[in-house]
Amino acid sequence: MIIDDDVPMLRYLEQIIQWEELNLQVVATAFSSVKALEIFREKNPDIVISDIGMPQIDGIELASRIREINSAVRIIFVTCHEDFGYARSAVRLQADDYLIKDELTPKKLSNSLQKASRVADELRDRIDQLSFREELEHHRDQVKKQLWRQLVGKMNEQRLQQLLEKVGIRWELPRFMLAVVAIDYASLLEHYRYEDMDLIHYAFFNIAEETAGTWSPVTIIPLEQAGKFVFILNYKPNLAVNIHKEFETYLERLRLKIKDYLKIEMRGAISGELHGLGALKAAYERLMEFQRMIYYEDSTVSHMPDEPLPVWTADDQEFKRYKEDLLLANEKRSLSALETVVEQMEHYARIVMLNPKSFWYHLSQMLRALDYEWNFQYDKENLYTLLPHTVSSREAVLLAKQHINKIGGAQVKERKELTREPRLHEINEYITINLAENVSSVSVANHLFLNPSYFSRYFKKIAGVNFTEYVHRYKMNIAKQLFEQGEAVEMVAIKLGYSDRTYFSKVFKKYIGISPQDYKSTK
């Protein structure tokens, strides 16, 4: 795809290369950067050749937005401006090349395209290989999930054997042991995004299999809820071996590796000895109940006891007081006070052994109230999806604290942007100081310590035009003054940061209505 607001240049770039000889095809052209984004989404080209100095959205920002749509796209900049700031931005974007129009030859562009094409091919091959492996792994996971549904549902022996054969599992030994393992969501979200859950799931599974090694035929099955797994150990009793202890040691080694490699925590609960596959369903149900019973404990890998499990309390009347405390802390806009209330809630629930379902409910209700009061709209549903699947009260509290800090961070950012709003005179001053430079919205935003996207929106709001147009118009008004003082066209172009006289003349005529020479002749 070729993008340039100079239509003759656009046509020249189309014709300068014998595309078929390079096994390439021009699938689209655009002379408007806004239109270019629409066409890019539709055509999804492998390589983009783009000008930089364009109205509305300059080439640097356009390339950044294109990379958000497809991070693998290759980008070649072809520009009039031999500007260090632009070149640095191109490097940051990992552009494949930065070519100057005045120096452009078919050979240079051909070499650049061939290099970009090789990189695109290599990336595509790697993505295809990864996709194939992921598809195989995903299929294997789906079969294992079906297998698990058979084991804990109405078992069909024939269907069960078919599924075991599909995933290559042979359970030939007489005894089984079951473990339920859960990734700690709070530690996961401290280092990763919610969208990375599948990747973490894949990494966890690989580390778990690698840690098992040749120790014992342990089968790892992912559950429907992301981050939850069952481990099924098939073994033959041996008086010389404490299999319970070995299973615990394996899970503890896995926990340490997961913490070391992925920076996340995990919890596990182990059943007793099970006689045959038919015992798995009851053992799983009891394990899940046991995991809830240790919800307020700080254990990592636990053994399910033989004695009956304790009974939960339903006494949640004290939460009325915590709701009042939360409202008071909210009125003061005190994040630390809000976190303290959450800690107090957890301490009370731990003492009275409140049913975790009641704890999740009250915690969710309070956090939703905060969302409403603070008008917080970002990335919140993930929290309410995860809370009912937490396996410890500390995990739930840390998730809540992360959410409170997100709310506070959003408010601080909003206040900063409001208080940092620069006026036009401050922007004009920066342009004047840097007249000989190619001033971009990114460079001004960095100077003002503002987010570039926010600055672009803000500037359009206060000036009524986009930043590139404003800079051109501002510089052309200065050019008029310099012409009135008798300056030559070449000198004025250089002073105003235009290295190409033809391009400068084109910009001048666009904004002033006549050419520089005609303007000079009238003065």
N, C-alpha and C positions, 0 to 999 in steps of 0.2 A: 504494500500500500504506500502511495506517495502523497505527502501533505505539504502544500505550499500556497500561501495567499497570493503569490505572484503567478498568475495563470500562464504567461509565456514560459516562465522557469519550470512550471509543472509539466508543460508539454515537452520542453527540452529534456527533462529528466526521463520522461517516458520513452523518448526516441534515441537517447544517447547510448543505450545498451541493447544488445541482441539478447533479449531475456531467455529465449528458448535454448540458446547455447549454454546458458548457466543452469538449465533445468528450473527456471523460475518463471512466474507469470504475474503480471500486474493485475490484481483482482479488484483494485479500487483506487480512486484518486479523490482528493478533496482540497478545496481552496479555502475552507472555513474550518477552524479548529473545533468549533462546536459540532458542526456536521460530521467532522472526522470521527468524533467519539461515537456517534450513532452508527456510522458505517462500519467502524471497527468492531462494534458489538455484533453486527450482522455478519460480516465477512470473516472475522477472526484470522487475519493474516499472520504468517510466521515472522515476517520482517516488515518494519515500518521505516521509511525514509521521510524525515520531517525537517522543515525549516524551523528556526527558533523565533525570529522576530515577527510574530503574527499578532493581529489584534484579538481582543476578547480573551483568549487563553494563549499564552506564549508556548513555544515548543517544549520548554523544560517542564512546565506544569502539565501540559498535554501528555507528555511521555510518562510522567508520574501517574496520571489517571489511567493511562493505557496499561501500565504495569499492574495497577490494582485489579484490572479486569482479567489480565493474563500475564502472570509474572514471568512466563517463559519467552515472551515475545522479544525479538531482537530489534534494536533501535540504532539507526544511523542518522546522525544530524548533518544536514547540509545547509550551511548558513553564510550570510555575508559577514558575520561578525567574528573576528578573531579576538575574542574577549576571554580573559582569564576566568572571570566569574562564571560565564556560561560553560567554559571548558571544565571547570571544577564541578559544576552542577551535573554535567554530562558524565563525569567520572563517578560521582556519587550514585547516579542512576544506573551505573554499569553499562553505559551505551557502548555499542560495538565499535563505533568510529565517530569522528568529529571532523567533517570535511569543509573546507572553505570554498565557496562558489567560484571565486576568481581563479582559484588554482585547480578547479575540478577538471579531470580528464576522464575519458571512458575507461582507461586502464585503472585509474585510482578507484573509481566507483566500482568497477568489476572486481577488483581485489577485495574491497571492503565487503561487497555482497557475498563473495565466495567464502570469506571468513565467517560472516554472520550465518550463512547457510550451513556451514559445517557445525557451528555451535548449536544451531536449531535442530539439526539431525541428531547430534549426540544427545541433546536434552530429550528429544522425542523417544529415542531408543531407551534411555534410562527410565523415562516415565512409563513406557510400554512394559519394560521388564518388571518394574515395581508394581504396576497395575496387575500384571499377570500373577505375580506372587501373592499380592493382596487378595486377588479374586480366588485363588486356590485356598488361601488361608481362610477367607470369608466363607467359602463353601464348606470347608472342613468344620468351621465353627458352627455353621447352620446345622450340619448333620449331628454334631455333638449336642446341640440344643434339643434337637428332635430325640436323640438318645436319652437325654435327661428327662424329657417329658414322659417318655416311656417308663423310665425307672420310678418316677414319683407319681405316675398316673395309673391308668388301667393297663397293666403290662400285657403285651402280645408277644409271646416267645419267638414266633417266626419273624415279626417285624423287628424285634430287638436284635436278633442274630444278623439280619440284613444290615442294620445300622452299625453294629459292631464291626462287620466285615468292611463296610465302606470306609471307616476311619482306621482300620487296621488294628483294632483292639482285641486282645485275647485274654479273657479272664478265666484262667484254668485252675487257679488255686482256691482253696476252700474258704478263706477268710477275707473280710473286707474291713476297712476303716475309712471313715469319712471326715473331711475337714471343710468348713465354710470359711472363705477368706474374702476380706473386703478392703479395697483401697480407701485410704483416708482422704475424703474430698477436700477438706480444708488445706491440707499440705499440698494436694495436687493443684488447687487454684492459687496457691501462693506463688507457684513457679510456672504454671501453664494457664492456657485459656480453656474454657469449657469445651470449645471446638476441638481441642487436642485430645479429647477423651479416647477416641478410637486409636490414635497413635500410641497413647500411654497403655491402653489395653493390649495392643500388639507387642509393645516392648516388655510389659509385665509377663505376658504369656511366654515369650522367648527366654526371658531370664529364669522363669520358673522351670521350664523344661531343661535348660542348661544346668541349673542348680541340682536338679534331680539326677542328671547324668545316668550312670548305670546302677545307681543305688537300689532302686526297686521299681517295679512297674506301676508308677503312679500316673493316673489319667487326670488331666486338667480340663474342666468343662466351664466355659463362660456362661453365666446366667443371663437372663433377659435384661436385668438392670445393669447398666454399664459399670464396670469396676467391681463386680461381684463374681466370684468363682467357687466351684466345688472341686475338691481334690479327692479322688477315689483311689485308695491304696488296696491292691490285691496281693495277698501274701499267704505263706504257709506258716503256721505256728511253730516256734522254735524256742525251747526252754532256755537256750543259751543267749537269746537275743530279746531285749526289751523293745518290741516294735513300737510301743506307745512313745517311748523316749526317743527312738530314732526318728519317728514322724515329727515329733515336736522339734527335734534338732534341725531337721530339714527345713521346716517352716520358719524357724528362727534365723537360719542361714539365709533363707530367701528374703526375709524381712530386712536384714542388714544390707543385702545386695541392692534391694529396691531403694532403700534409703540412701545408699552410697551412689548408685548410678543415676537414679531418677529424682532423688531429693524428696521422696514422698514416703509416708508411713503406711502400714497395713496392720490389720488385726485378723486373728484366726481363732477358730474354736474347733476342737477335735472330739470326735465321738469315741465310744468304746469299741470293743471287738464286735463285729457283725457277722452272723452266720448266713451267707447267701445273699443274692441280689434282692430278694424279697424284703430284707430288713432295711434297705436303704431309705425307703419312703418315711417310715416312722422315725428313723434316726435323723433324717434331714429336718423333719418338723420339730423334733425335740431340740436339735442344734440351733434352729432359728429362734426358738423360744429362749434357750439358754443364752444366746447372744444378746437378746433383749434384756435378760436378767442381769447381765454384767455391763449394761449400758453406762452406768455411773462409776464403773471401776476403770483403773488406768492400766489394765493388763494388755499384753500384746498377743500372746498365744496362750490359750486356756484349754483345759480339759473339762469336758462335760461330766459333772458328778453323777453317781448312780442314784443318790437320794432325790426325793421330790423337790422341784424348784419352788422358791418362795413366791408369795402372792403379792401383786402390785397394789398400791393404794390409789384411790381415785380422788383423794383430798387435794383439790386445786383452788380452794377458796382464797388462799394467800396471794394468788396471782392478781386479785383485784387491787391489792396495795401496790404491787409492782407496776401495774398499769398506770396508777396515779403517779408513782415515782418517775415513770418513763415520760409522762406528759409534762411533768415539772422540769425534767432535764431537757426535754425538747424545747420548752419555752425559753430556756436559757441558751439554747443552741450550743450545748456543751457535749461534744463527742465523748469525752472521757466519762462524764456522768452517765451517758447512755450505755457505754460499755460496762460501767459498774453495775447498773441495773440488770443487765444481762447476766453478769457473773453471780449476782445475788439470786436471780431466778434459778440458775443452775445449782447453786449451793442448797437452796431450799428443796428442789426436786430430788437432789441426791440424798438428803437427810430422810425425807418421807418416802423414798422409793416410789416416786410418782411414775405412773405408766408413761413410757416414752412417747406414746401417741398423744397424750395430753400435753407433754412438754413441747413437742413439735407444733402442736396446734396453737398454744399460747405464744410461743416464740414467733411463729409465722404471722399471727394476728398483730403482734406488737410491731414487727418490722414493716408490715404492710401499712400500718398507721403512720410510721415514719416516712415511708415512700410518699404517702399522700400529703403529709404536712410539708415535706421538703420538695414536693413536686419532682421526685426522682423518677426518671423514665428509662434509665439505661441498664441493660444486662441484669435485670432483677429476677426474671422468671426462672433462670437457672438455679438460683438459690432455693426457691420454693419447690422446685423439682427434686433437688438433692436432699433437703432437710429430712423428709420421711425415710430416707434410705441411709442416714448416718447410723453408725454402730457404736458411737460413744457420745456422751454429753459434751465432752471437751471438743470433739469434732464439730458438733452443732454450734457451740459457743464461738469457736474460732471462725466458722462460716458467717455467723451473725456479726462478729466484730469486723471481718473483712468487708461486709456489706455496709456497715455503719461508716467505715473509713472511705468507702467509695462515695457514699452520700456526701460526706464532708469534703472529699477531694473535688467533687463536681461543683460544690458551692464555692470553694476557694478559687477554682479555675474561673468560674463565672464572674466572681467579684474582681479578680485580677484583670480579666479582659475588659470589664466595665470601667475600672479605674485607670487602665492603661490606654484607653481609646485616644490615639493621637489626633490632633487636628491637622487640617490641610497645611497650615504654615510650617509645621514640623516636618511634614513629608516634602514640601517644596524646598525647605532648607537642605534636606538630604540630597534631593535631585540637583540642586544648584552646586553643592559642594562636589558632587560626582558627575558634573556635566559631561566630562570626556569619557565616562564609563557607560556601559550598556546597563542601565539601571532596570532591574526586574522586580516584580512584586515579592519574590523570595528574598532578594537582598535587602529590601526595605523592611520586610517582616522580621528578618533576623536582626536588623539594626534596632528595631523597636521591641525586640523580645516577644514577638507575637507569633502565633500559629499561622503559617502562610495561607491556609484555607480560610481561617477566620478573617485575616487581614483583607483578602480579596473580597469577601462578602461585605465587610465593614466599609472598605473603600468605595465600592459600587454604591453603597447606601448614602455616603456623605457627598460623593462627587457626581453621581449620576451617570458615570461612564466607567468602563473597566480601566485597570491601572495602565496597561500598555498604551491605550488610546490617550489617556491623560498625559503620560510622559511625552509622547510624540507631540501633542498639541502644545504642551509647556515648552518643549525645546524649540518648536517652530516659531513661537512668539519671541523667544530669545534670538533666534536666527534673523527674524525681521529687524530687530534692534541692531544686530551686528552688521547686516547689509546696509542699514541706514548710516552706519559709521564707516562704510567703504570697504568692509572686509570682503575678501575673495570667497567664492563658493567653496573651493577645496578646503580653505582654512576654517571656514565656519563649520563645515561637515566634520572635520577632525576635532575641533573644539567641543562639538556636541556629541561626540562618540560614534559617529558614522564613518566607518573606514571606507565605505564604497560611495563615491559621488553619485552614481546613478540611483542607488537606493535612496540616498538622502534627498535627491531631487524629486523622486517619486513621492516620498513622504511629505515633503514641503508642499507639493502641488495638491496632494490629497487634502491637507488641512488648511492651506491658505488660498487655494483656488487657482493659482498661477505658478509657473515655474520660477526657480530662484533668479534666473537671468532676466525674465520679464519683470519680476518684482524690483530687481536692482535698477533696471532701465527706467522705472517710473519714479525713482528717488533722486 
